[in-house]
């Protein structure tokens, strides 16, 4: 039963993504707000698929914390491909920081560039990353769209608690904006690199913002502590 549910979910998931990419090609030629809206529609569709095929309810908590500041950035736990879509349903056009390989995917990568995603070469020091912080500063100064980062650096099993990447503290210090932490349990339903998806409710919790002004080490410690503490409560 799990296999069949997962088969149909995966089929409609990737068919939906492919269809969205094709229909988004004309949007590459006009204002980015239309591509951002298309991304939200696709995200709503994926949340709907979870409900239909896996009987999964998605609950968002703490949405009021997104209204405490006009400008902020979001640091989310990362357990699944799911949150890269689901967070778009409630965040106003998030600006993604993502691995460079994704930007090279035909059509899909073009759409990511259109919405202003910022690419980075992970795990290594390279000249391609030299202007990384300049890109972030430029984006955050020009728009109120929130920057969205995943401080674990990659998707991790929901029971794992790896230390956050130090670069997150550098971003916090560079842009000098409040940070809204996000805890979730998506990996229980949609595990990393797993064909099978499992019934169960997904909770995405937006926590109290961490204001600017802390030392980057203090911020990183506080961010990691608060996210993992909430993940444990959700779990």
Secondary structure, 3 states (H helix, E strand, C coil): CHHHHHHHHHHHHHHHHHHHHHHHHHHHHCCHHHHHHHHHHHHHHHHHHHHHHHCCCEEEECHHHHHCCCCEEEEECCCCCHHHHHHHHCCCCCEEEEEHHHHCCCCHHHHHHHCCCEEECCCCCCHHHCCHHHHHHHHHHHCCCCEEECCCCCCCCCCCCCCCCCHHHHHHHHHCCEEEEEEECHHHCCCCCCCCCCCCCEEEEECCCECCCCCHHHHHHHHHHHHHHHHHHHC
